[in-house]
Amino acid sequence: MVRIAVAVLAAHVALAGAALSQTPVSPPLKTGFPVTLAGGGPVRAGAPAVADLGLRGGKKSIVFGTSTAKLYVVDFDGTVPAPFPVSLPAECAASPAVADLTGDGAPEIVVPYGSNFSPGVRGGVRAYRRDGSLLWDRPAADFAGQPGIVISSPAVGDVDGDGSPEVAWGGTDGNLYLARGADGVDETGWPRFVRDTVASSPALADVDGDGRVDVVIGVDTHAEPAPYNTADGGCLHVLRFDGTSVVGFPRCVDQVLYSSPAVGDIDGDGRPEIVIGTGTFYSARAHRVYAFRCNGLPATGWPVSVEGEVATSPALGDLTGDGVPEVVVTDNDRSPSTTFHVYAFGGDGTQLWKSQPRNFFGTTLNASEPVIADVAGDGTVEVLVPTNTEVAVFSAAGVQLTEDGAPYTGAPSYFTETSVFNAAVADMEGDGAAVEVIAVSASPFPTGTDSKVYVWNPKATGSIPWGAFHQNEKRTGVLPGTPGCANVAVPRSFHTLAPCRAVDTRNADGPLGGPAIEAQRTRTFYLLGACGIPTDAVALSLNVTVVSPTFAGNLRLFPGVGTSPLVSTLNYKSGQTRANNAVVRLGAGEISVQNDQGTGVAHVLIDVTGYFR
């Protein structure tokens, strides 16, 4: 069944209107803020980019889209440069990116548009020059009879290694896009149609070790047989510059993936991991956060369980001072959870702490994307989580430092007039004198017809490891200083094994046994550890045998999970027992076998004679 996913967009909630019994103690506001933008409306999803557009002598601007389909630029002093705001074709329900797309030294703004709040209105992605003129426009295609929208925040980076940037994003039209930054034209091999909606935002990281970044993104899935081989859930894809999959991916789970991946070396082993939450579409699914290695295998100790579902995106930063980043996530109140939480996990999956973010009134109505920065000026980082009308701040140990309800203690409060779903931290002047906390809310209460931009100057500038959604204004989703993956294309040595039967579907049902493989179905076998295959093996030398097929057909073997190849490994007639040799790469330790006969079943034997590593 093909369907349109509902994006994780928190409903616009506001205070109940009771008179304040206690006045929030605001940290110092930056001169010129808060600034009210007439007619701008709220930011119902997405987060501002804070970047130097080259407009004010090295000082940074705040870039965001609003529910009233406007793209704003607000300079460091609260002024709005002409001709902003510019009008978008639809609401911006994701985060803009800022980067030099044309190579002229002047940054451009890449902004997605389209929203589940406006069904039937087509979305897409636009690139604007810093003077507000349109560089290019890529409307989304139709999907399942509906115009597509883009609630995936674009990421900008040099994916094909030609020295010029590309822009990557996903759409609810079932496409993954990679377009040239200069003109928006598709790169060769793109877009990739993935047969279901995409709400996740891409990270750009070198996962196959070839020196070029790959596109790392979550995709929703529904049950489809071979050659698509998907179940109801979601898959984490890692795609090269030409649209082909990195070996070991996709990795599929039992829930959609609205969450956007974050990449960093969370276990200190000198190689990065990909961390991602899930989504909220399918009911009665496990509530987990996943971490995958470069080869697609789960990192040790992962996935981890949480109470609600983590449809928001992880943040990475060193909370413990040991030089290794921790993982910070927020979850929702989906049963069995009854409220929203923020968690910190060590690289081995150990839960360090769990807290409930509360606003000034002590309520918890949402928990948006976390950011990590030193905003207390104490030399250690804090965790910031937007919740209702507050940007709640937690110590590295999980203690809420901002006011969290009665009895009031006089603690500071990053309080906003109406609900806030975003936060960022930056040094807007770049002078090291002060760190700014930025949030975009709306005004007045309760209508929220105007945008209201808050910028606080709490303390002198400190560390900002993850100061924005997807870490930076290019939205690449990679922690600075993250090491690369090993090059999987480097020639490997071959090691022989005494012939050993790893798979026999005539045996009792089990991971490497029965049942027989049904026609037009695929079985995936995890082979690391079987027959002496070591955990660092990357490919196997095999003898594959079909036994007693009930109909003519062929077998197709391929690494891991995903779309099966066009070329068969073994062809056969009905009732025929036949064998063939093959060398097959492992994908996350797995090999998949597709039975491509018209009907019936076939038994399969796989004997291992050696491995490459």
C-alpha positions as CSV (number, residue, x, y, z in Angstrom):
1,M,0.0,0.0,0.0
2,V,1.4,3.4,-1.0
3,R,0.5,6.2,1.4
4,I,1.5,9.7,2.3
5,A,3.4,9.9,5.6
6,V,2.3,12.5,8.1
7,A,5.4,14.6,9.0
8,V,6.3,15.1,12.6
9,L,5.1,18.6,13.0
10,A,4.1,19.5,16.5
11,A,0.7,21.2,16.7
12,H,1.0,25.0,17.4
13,V,0.2,25.2,21.1
14,A,0.2,28.2,23.4
15,L,-0.3,29.1,27.0
16,A,-3.7,28.7,28.5
17,G,-4.0,32.5,29.0
18,A,-3.8,32.6,32.7
19,A,-2.1,35.7,34.0
20,L,1.6,35.2,35.0
21,S,1.9,34.7,38.7
22,Q,5.6,35.1,38.4
23,T,7.7,37.0,35.8
24,P,10.2,34.9,33.9
25,V,13.8,36.0,34.5
26,S,15.2,36.4,31.0
27,P,18.9,36.1,30.2
28,P,20.3,39.3,28.7
29,L,18.7,40.0,25.3
30,K,20.9,41.0,22.4
31,T,20.4,44.7,21.4
32,G,17.7,44.9,18.7
33,F,15.9,41.8,19.9
34,P,13.3,40.4,20.2
35,V,12.1,41.7,16.9
36,T,8.5,41.3,15.7
37,L,7.9,40.7,12.0
38,A,4.4,41.7,11.0
39,G,2.4,39.0,9.1
40,G,5.2,36.5,9.4
41,G,3.3,34.0,11.5
42,P,4.9,31.1,13.5
43,V,7.6,28.6,12.5
44,R,5.7,25.4,12.9
45,A,8.6,23.2,11.8
46,G,12.2,23.6,10.9
47,A,14.9,25.6,12.5
48,P,16.8,28.8,11.6
49,A,20.1,28.8,9.9
50,V,22.7,31.2,11.3
51,A,25.2,32.1,8.7
52,D,27.4,34.9,7.3
53,L,25.7,36.0,4.0
54,G,28.4,38.5,3.4
55,L,26.0,41.3,4.0
56,R,27.4,42.9,7.2
57,G,31.2,42.6,7.3
58,G,31.5,39.1,8.6
59,K,28.6,39.2,11.0
60,K,25.9,36.5,10.8
61,S,22.2,36.6,9.8
62,I,19.3,34.4,10.9
63,V,17.5,32.7,8.0
64,F,14.2,30.9,8.3
65,G,10.9,30.2,6.6
66,T,7.4,30.6,8.1
67,S,3.9,29.3,8.1
68,T,2.8,32.2,5.9
69,A,5.1,31.1,3.1
70,K,7.8,33.8,3.7
71,L,11.6,33.5,3.7
72,Y,13.2,35.9,6.2
73,V,16.7,37.1,6.7
74,V,17.2,38.9,10.0
75,D,20.7,40.5,10.5
76,F,22.7,40.4,13.7
77,D,21.2,43.7,14.8
78,G,17.6,42.8,14.3
79,T,17.1,44.6,11.0
80,V,15.7,42.9,7.9
81,P,17.7,43.6,4.7
82,A,15.7,44.4,1.5
83,P,14.1,42.7,-0.3
84,F,13.4,40.2,2.4
85,P,11.0,38.7,3.2
86,V,10.5,37.0,-0.1
87,S,7.4,34.9,-0.8
88,L,7.5,31.2,-1.2
89,P,5.0,29.0,-3.2
90,A,4.0,27.3,0.1
91,E,4.8,27.2,3.8
92,C,8.3,26.3,4.8
93,A,8.0,23.2,7.1
94,A,11.7,22.3,7.2
95,S,15.0,24.1,7.7
96,P,16.9,26.2,5.1
97,A,20.5,25.8,4.3
98,V,23.1,28.4,3.5
99,A,26.2,27.8,1.2
100,D,28.0,29.2,-1.8
101,L,26.3,27.3,-4.6
102,T,27.8,29.1,-7.6
103,G,31.5,29.5,-6.6
104,D,31.4,33.3,-6.6
105,G,32.2,33.6,-2.9
106,A,28.6,34.8,-2.1
107,P,26.4,32.4,-0.2
108,E,23.0,31.4,-1.4
109,I,20.0,30.2,0.5
110,V,18.4,26.8,-0.2
111,V,14.8,26.6,1.2
112,P,12.3,23.7,1.1
113,Y,8.6,24.5,0.8
114,G,5.3,22.5,1.2
115,S,3.6,21.4,4.3
116,N,1.1,18.8,5.6
117,F,-0.8,21.8,7.0
118,S,-1.7,22.7,3.4
119,P,-2.8,19.5,1.7
120,G,-2.9,19.6,-2.1
121,V,-0.4,22.5,-2.4
122,R,2.7,21.4,-4.2
123,G,6.1,21.7,-2.5
124,G,9.6,21.7,-3.7
125,V,13.0,23.3,-3.2
126,R,14.2,26.8,-4.2
127,A,17.6,28.4,-4.2
128,Y,17.8,32.2,-3.7
129,R,20.7,34.6,-4.1
130,R,21.5,36.7,-1.1
131,D,19.9,39.7,-2.8
132,G,16.6,37.8,-2.8
133,S,16.5,36.9,-6.5
134,L,15.6,33.3,-7.5
135,L,18.5,31.1,-8.6
136,W,16.5,28.0,-9.3
137,D,13.3,26.2,-8.4
138,R,12.6,22.4,-8.3
139,P,8.9,21.6,-7.7
140,A,8.1,18.1,-6.3
141,A,6.5,15.5,-8.5
142,D,3.1,13.8,-7.9
143,F,2.9,10.7,-5.8
144,A,-0.2,8.5,-5.1
145,G,-2.4,11.1,-6.8
146,Q,-1.2,14.0,-4.7
147,P,1.3,16.8,-5.3
148,G,4.5,16.1,-3.4
149,I,5.9,18.4,-0.7
150,V,9.4,18.7,0.8
151,I,9.6,18.5,4.6
152,S,13.2,17.2,4.3
153,S,15.8,19.9,5.0
154,P,18.3,20.1,2.1
155,A,22.0,19.5,2.7
156,V,24.8,21.0,0.7
157,G,28.2,19.5,-0.1
158,D,30.5,18.3,-2.8
159,V,29.1,14.8,-3.3
160,D,30.7,13.9,-6.7
161,G,34.1,15.4,-5.8
162,D,34.3,17.8,-8.7
163,G,34.9,20.8,-6.5
164,S,31.4,22.3,-6.8
165,P,28.6,21.7,-4.4
166,E,25.5,19.7,-4.8
167,V,22.2,19.9,-2.9
168,A,20.6,16.7,-1.5
169,W,17.0,16.3,-0.3
170,G,14.0,13.9,-0.2
171,G,10.4,14.4,-1.0
172,T,7.0,12.9,-0.2
173,D,6.9,12.2,-4.0
174,G,9.1,9.2,-3.2
175,N,12.3,10.6,-4.7
176,L,15.7,11.2,-3.3
177,Y,17.3,14.2,-5.1
178,L,20.9,15.3,-5.8
179,A,21.1,18.4,-7.9
180,R,23.9,20.7,-9.0
181,G,24.1,23.7,-6.6
182,A,24.7,26.2,-9.4
183,D,21.6,25.5,-11.5
184,G,19.5,22.8,-9.7
185,V,19.9,20.3,-12.5
186,D,19.9,16.6,-11.5
187,E,23.2,14.8,-11.2
188,T,23.6,11.6,-13.3
189,G,21.8,8.7,-11.6
190,W,19.4,11.0,-9.8
191,P,16.7,11.3,-8.6
192,R,16.3,7.9,-7.0
193,F,12.7,6.7,-6.7
194,V,12.4,4.9,-3.4
195,R,8.7,4.0,-3.7
196,D,7.5,5.7,-0.5
197,T,7.6,9.1,1.2
198,V,10.7,10.8,2.6
199,A,10.5,13.1,5.6
200,S,14.1,12.5,6.9
201,S,16.8,15.1,6.0
202,P,20.1,13.9,4.5
203,A,23.5,13.9,6.2
204,L,26.6,14.0,4.0
205,A,29.4,11.8,5.1
206,D,32.0,9.5,3.5
207,V,30.7,6.1,4.4
208,D,32.5,4.0,1.8
209,G,35.9,5.6,2.3
210,D,36.5,6.8,-1.3
211,G,37.1,10.4,-0.3
212,R,33.7,11.6,-1.5
213,V,30.8,12.2,0.8
214,D,27.7,10.0,0.4
215,V,24.1,10.9,0.9
216,V,22.8,9.3,4.2
217,I,19.0,9.5,4.6
218,G,16.0,7.7,6.1
219,V,13.1,6.5,3.9
220,D,9.7,5.2,4.7
221,T,8.7,1.8,3.4
222,H,5.7,-0.4,3.0
223,A,5.5,-4.2,2.3
224,E,6.5,-5.1,-1.2
225,P,7.9,-8.4,-2.5
226,A,10.9,-9.0,-4.8
227,P,12.6,-7.2,-6.4
228,Y,12.0,-4.4,-3.8
229,N,12.1,-6.6,-0.8
230,T,10.7,-4.2,1.8
231,A,8.5,-4.6,4.8
232,D,6.3,-2.0,6.6
233,G,8.8,0.2,8.3
234,G,11.7,2.3,7.1
235,C,15.2,2.0,5.6
236,L,18.4,4.0,6.1
237,H,20.0,4.5,2.7
238,V,23.6,5.5,2.0
239,L,24.0,6.5,-1.7
240,R,27.1,7.4,-3.7
241,F,27.4,10.3,-6.0
242,D,26.0,8.2,-8.9
243,G,22.9,7.1,-6.9
244,T,24.2,3.5,-6.3
245,S,24.0,2.1,-2.8
246,V,27.0,1.7,-0.5
247,V,27.6,-1.9,0.4
248,G,25.9,-2.8,3.7
249,F,23.0,-0.4,3.0
250,P,20.1,0.1,3.1
251,R,19.4,-1.0,6.7
252,C,15.8,-1.5,7.4
253,V,13.8,-1.3,10.7
254,D,10.2,-1.8,11.7
255,Q,9.1,1.9,11.8
256,V,9.3,4.8,9.4
257,L,12.3,7.1,9.6
258,Y,11.3,10.7,10.0
259,S,14.4,11.3,12.1
260,S,17.4,12.7,10.4
261,P,20.8,10.9,10.7
262,A,23.7,12.3,12.7
263,V,27.3,11.1,12.0
264,G,30.1,11.0,14.5
265,D,32.6,8.7,16.2
266,I,30.5,8.0,19.2
267,D,32.5,5.0,20.5
268,G,36.0,6.4,20.0
269,D,37.1,3.6,17.7
270,G,38.4,5.9,15.0
271,R,35.5,5.3,12.7
272,P,32.2,7.1,12.5
273,E,28.7,5.8,13.3
274,I,25.4,6.8,11.9
275,V,22.8,7.6,14.6
276,I,19.1,7.8,13.7
277,G,15.7,7.6,15.5
278,T,12.5,6.5,13.8
279,G,9.0,8.0,13.3
280,T,5.4,7.6,14.3
281,F,3.4,6.0,11.4
282,Y,3.1,2.3,12.3
283,S,1.5,1.3,15.6
284,A,2.8,-1.2,18.1
285,R,6.4,-0.9,17.1
286,A,9.6,-0.9,19.1
287,H,10.7,2.6,20.3
288,R,14.4,2.7,19.5
289,V,17.4,4.7,18.5
290,Y,19.8,3.1,16.1
291,A,23.6,3.4,15.5
292,F,25.2,1.8,12.5
293,R,28.8,1.3,11.5
294,C,30.3,2.1,8.1
295,N,29.6,-1.5,7.0
296,G,25.9,-1.3,8.0
297,L,26.4,-3.5,11.1
298,P,24.8,-2.2,14.4
299,A,27.3,-0.5,16.7
300,T,28.0,-2.4,19.9
301,G,25.2,-1.7,22.4
302,W,22.8,-0.4,19.8
303,P,19.9,0.0,19.2
304,V,18.7,1.4,22.5
305,S,15.2,1.5,23.8
306,V,13.3,4.7,24.8
307,E,9.8,5.3,26.2
308,G,8.4,7.3,23.3
309,E,9.4,7.5,19.7
310,V,12.3,9.5,18.5
311,A,11.0,11.2,15.4
312,T,13.3,14.2,16.0
313,S,17.0,14.1,15.1
314,P,19.9,13.3,17.3
315,A,22.6,15.8,18.4
316,L,26.2,14.7,19.2
317,G,28.6,16.3,21.6
318,D,31.0,15.5,24.4
319,L,29.0,15.8,27.6
320,T,31.5,13.9,29.9
321,G,34.8,15.6,28.9
322,D,36.4,12.4,27.8
323,G,36.9,13.5,24.2
324,V,34.3,11.2,22.8
325,P,30.8,12.5,21.8
326,E,27.6,11.3,23.5
327,V,24.2,11.0,21.8
328,V,21.3,13.3,22.8
329,V,17.8,12.6,21.6
330,T,14.2,13.7,22.5
331,D,11.2,11.4,22.3
332,N,7.4,11.9,22.2
333,D,4.5,10.8,24.4
334,R,3.4,7.9,22.4
335,S,2.4,4.9,24.6
336,P,3.8,3.6,26.8
337,S,5.3,7.0,27.3
338,T,3.0,9.6,28.9
339,T,5.2,12.7,28.3
340,F,8.2,14.0,26.4
341,H,11.8,13.3,27.4
342,V,15.4,14.2,26.6
343,Y,18.0,11.4,26.9
344,A,21.8,11.2,26.8
345,F,23.5,7.9,25.7
346,G,27.1,6.9,25.8
347,G,28.7,5.5,22.7
348,D,28.2,1.9,23.9
349,G,24.4,2.5,24.3
350,T,24.5,3.1,28.0
351,Q,21.8,5.6,29.1
352,L,23.5,8.4,31.0
353,W,20.4,10.2,32.0
354,K,16.8,10.9,31.1
355,S,14.9,14.2,32.0
356,Q,11.6,15.7,31.3
357,P,11.9,19.2,29.8
358,R,9.5,21.7,31.4
359,N,8.7,25.3,30.5
360,F,8.4,28.2,32.9
361,F,5.0,27.0,34.0
362,G,6.2,23.5,34.6
363,T,4.3,22.0,31.6
364,T,5.7,19.6,28.9
365,L,3.7,19.8,25.7
366,N,6.5,18.9,23.2
367,A,10.3,18.3,22.9
368,S,11.9,19.4,19.7
369,E,15.4,18.9,18.2
370,P,18.1,19.2,20.8
371,V,21.2,21.3,20.4
372,I,24.5,21.2,22.4
373,A,26.6,24.2,23.3
374,D,28.2,25.9,26.3
375,V,25.7,28.7,27.0
376,A,26.3,28.9,30.8
377,G,29.9,30.0,30.3
378,D,31.2,27.3,32.7
379,G,33.5,25.5,30.3
380,T,31.1,22.5,29.9
381,V,28.4,22.1,27.3
382,E,24.7,22.3,28.0
383,V,21.8,20.6,26.2
384,L,19.0,22.9,24.8
385,V,15.5,21.6,24.1
386,P,12.6,23.7,22.9
387,T,9.4,22.8,24.7
388,N,6.2,24.7,24.5
389,T,7.1,28.4,25.3
390,E,10.6,27.8,26.5
391,V,14.0,26.8,25.4
392,A,14.8,24.5,28.3
393,V,18.5,24.2,29.2
394,F,20.1,21.1,30.9
395,S,23.5,20.6,32.4
396,A,25.7,17.9,30.9
397,A,24.5,15.7,33.7
398,G,20.8,16.2,32.8
399,V,19.7,18.7,35.5
400,Q,17.4,21.4,34.1
401,L,19.1,24.8,34.7
402,T,16.2,27.0,33.5
403,E,13.0,27.7,35.5
404,D,10.8,24.6,35.4
405,G,7.7,25.7,37.3
406,A,6.6,26.4,40.8
407,P,8.0,26.9,43.3
408,Y,10.0,29.5,41.4
409,T,13.6,29.9,42.2
410,G,14.6,32.8,40.1
411,A,16.5,30.6,37.6
412,P,16.8,32.0,34.1
413,S,14.1,31.4,31.5
414,Y,14.4,31.5,27.7
415,F,10.7,32.3,27.6
416,T,8.9,33.0,24.4
417,E,5.5,34.6,23.9
418,T,3.9,31.7,22.1
419,S,5.1,28.2,21.3
420,V,8.6,27.6,20.0
421,F,9.8,24.5,18.1
422,N,13.4,25.5,17.3
423,A,16.6,26.8,18.8
424,A,20.1,27.5,17.6
425,V,23.4,28.7,19.2
426,A,26.0,30.8,17.5
427,D,28.5,33.6,17.8
428,M,26.8,36.1,15.5
429,E,29.5,38.7,15.5
430,G,32.3,36.1,15.4
431,D,34.3,38.1,17.9
432,G,34.3,35.6,20.8
433,A,32.7,38.1,23.1
434,A,29.3,36.4,23.6
435,V,27.4,33.3,22.5
436,E,23.9,33.9,21.2
437,V,20.8,31.6,21.7
438,I,18.4,32.1,18.9
439,A,14.7,31.0,18.7
440,V,11.8,32.0,16.4
441,S,8.3,32.1,17.9
442,A,5.2,34.1,17.1
443,S,3.2,37.1,18.4
444,P,0.8,38.1,19.8
445,F,-0.7,35.6,22.1
446,P,-2.9,33.7,21.2
447,T,-3.3,34.4,17.5
448,G,0.4,34.3,16.5
449,T,0.0,36.3,13.3
450,D,3.5,37.8,13.5
451,S,6.9,36.2,13.7
452,K,9.0,37.0,16.8
453,V,12.7,36.5,16.8
454,Y,14.5,36.1,20.1
455,V,18.3,36.4,20.5
456,W,19.8,36.1,24.0
457,N,23.4,36.9,25.0
458,P,23.8,34.6,28.1
459,K,27.6,34.3,28.5
460,A,31.0,34.6,26.8
461,T,31.5,32.3,23.8
462,G,32.2,28.7,24.6
463,S,32.2,25.4,22.8
464,I,29.3,24.9,20.3
465,P,29.6,21.3,19.1
466,W,26.1,20.9,17.8
467,G,24.6,24.4,17.7
468,A,21.8,23.9,15.1
469,F,19.6,21.3,13.5
470,H,21.9,19.0,11.6
471,Q,24.9,20.7,13.2
472,N,25.6,23.6,10.8
473,E,24.1,26.0,8.2
474,K,24.9,23.6,5.4
475,R,22.9,20.9,7.3
476,T,25.5,18.2,6.7
477,G,24.7,16.4,10.0
478,V,28.4,15.5,10.8
479,L,30.2,16.3,14.0
480,P,33.4,18.3,13.2
481,G,36.5,16.2,13.6
482,T,34.8,13.0,12.8
483,P,37.2,10.5,11.2
484,G,36.5,8.7,8.0
485,C,35.5,5.2,7.1
486,A,37.9,2.7,5.7
487,N,38.0,2.5,1.9
488,V,35.9,-0.5,0.9
489,A,37.4,-0.5,-2.6
490,V,40.9,-1.3,-1.4
491,P,42.0,-4.8,-2.7
492,R,41.3,-7.5,-0.1
493,S,43.2,-10.7,0.6
494,F,41.6,-14.0,0.0
495,H,41.5,-16.7,2.7
496,T,40.4,-20.3,2.0
497,L,38.1,-22.3,4.3
498,A,37.5,-26.0,4.3
499,P,34.2,-26.4,2.4
500,C,31.4,-25.8,4.9
501,R,27.6,-25.8,4.6
502,A,26.4,-22.4,6.0
503,V,22.8,-22.6,4.8
504,D,20.5,-25.5,4.2
505,T,16.8,-24.7,3.9
506,R,16.0,-28.4,4.1
507,N,16.9,-28.3,7.8
508,A,14.5,-27.3,10.6
509,D,13.3,-23.7,10.4
510,G,15.9,-21.3,11.7
511,P,18.2,-18.3,10.6
512,L,20.3,-20.6,8.4
513,G,17.8,-23.4,7.9
514,G,14.2,-23.8,6.7
515,P,11.8,-23.0,5.4
516,A,12.2,-23.3,1.7
517,I,12.2,-20.0,-0.2
518,E,8.9,-19.2,-1.8
519,A,8.6,-17.9,-5.4
520,Q,9.2,-14.2,-5.7
521,R,10.4,-13.9,-2.2
522,T,13.8,-13.1,-0.6
523,R,15.5,-14.5,2.4
524,T,18.4,-12.8,4.1
525,F,21.1,-14.8,5.9
526,Y,23.6,-13.4,8.4
527,L,26.8,-15.4,7.9
528,L,29.4,-13.7,10.0
529,G,30.6,-16.4,12.6
530,A,29.2,-19.3,10.6
531,C,31.7,-21.8,9.1
532,G,34.6,-19.8,10.6
533,I,33.7,-16.6,8.7
534,P,35.4,-13.8,10.7
535,T,33.6,-10.6,11.6
536,D,35.8,-8.5,9.3
537,A,35.0,-10.5,6.1
538,V,33.7,-8.4,3.3
539,A,33.0,-11.0,0.6
540,L,32.6,-14.8,0.3
541,S,33.5,-17.5,-2.1
542,L,30.4,-19.7,-2.4
543,N,28.9,-22.8,-4.0
544,V,25.1,-22.3,-4.3
545,T,22.8,-25.2,-5.0
546,V,19.1,-25.3,-5.7
547,V,17.3,-28.5,-4.7
548,S,13.9,-29.7,-5.9
549,P,12.4,-26.5,-7.2
550,T,8.8,-26.9,-8.0
551,F,8.9,-24.6,-11.0
552,A,11.5,-23.3,-13.4
553,G,13.3,-20.1,-12.4
554,N,16.6,-18.6,-11.1
555,L,18.3,-17.5,-7.9
556,R,19.7,-14.0,-7.4
557,L,22.3,-13.5,-4.6
558,F,23.2,-10.0,-3.5
559,P,24.7,-8.2,-0.4
560,G,22.5,-7.4,2.6
561,V,19.0,-6.1,1.9
562,G,17.6,-3.8,-0.8
563,T,16.8,-4.1,-4.4
564,S,17.9,-7.3,-6.1
565,P,20.2,-7.3,-9.1
566,L,19.1,-8.0,-12.7
567,V,21.6,-10.8,-13.2
568,S,20.9,-14.3,-11.8
569,T,23.4,-16.5,-10.0
570,L,21.8,-19.8,-10.9
571,N,19.2,-20.8,-13.5
572,Y,17.2,-24.1,-13.3
573,K,14.3,-26.1,-14.5
574,S,11.5,-27.6,-12.4
575,G,12.6,-30.5,-10.2
576,Q,16.3,-29.9,-11.2
577,T,19.1,-30.0,-8.6
578,R,21.8,-27.6,-9.9
579,A,24.9,-25.8,-8.5
580,N,27.1,-22.8,-9.4
581,N,30.0,-21.0,-7.9
582,A,29.8,-17.3,-7.0
583,V,31.7,-14.6,-5.2
584,V,29.3,-12.4,-3.3
585,R,29.9,-9.3,-1.2
586,L,28.5,-9.2,2.3
587,G,26.3,-6.3,3.3
588,A,26.3,-5.8,7.1
589,G,27.3,-9.5,7.3
590,E,24.4,-10.6,5.3
591,I,23.7,-12.2,1.9
592,S,20.2,-12.2,0.4
593,V,18.8,-14.9,-1.9
594,Q,15.8,-14.1,-4.1
595,N,13.8,-17.0,-5.6
596,D,12.7,-15.7,-9.0
597,Q,10.6,-18.6,-10.2
598,G,6.9,-18.1,-11.2
599,T,5.3,-20.1,-8.4
600,G,6.0,-22.8,-5.8
601,V,9.2,-23.1,-3.6
602,A,12.8,-24.1,-3.8
603,H,15.4,-25.4,-1.3
604,V,18.7,-23.7,-1.3
605,L,22.1,-24.8,0.0
606,I,25.1,-22.4,0.4
607,D,28.6,-23.9,0.9
608,V,31.4,-21.5,1.9
609,T,34.9,-22.1,0.5
610,G,36.6,-18.9,1.4
611,Y,36.4,-15.2,2.3
612,F,37.9,-11.8,1.5
613,R,38.9,-9.3,4.1
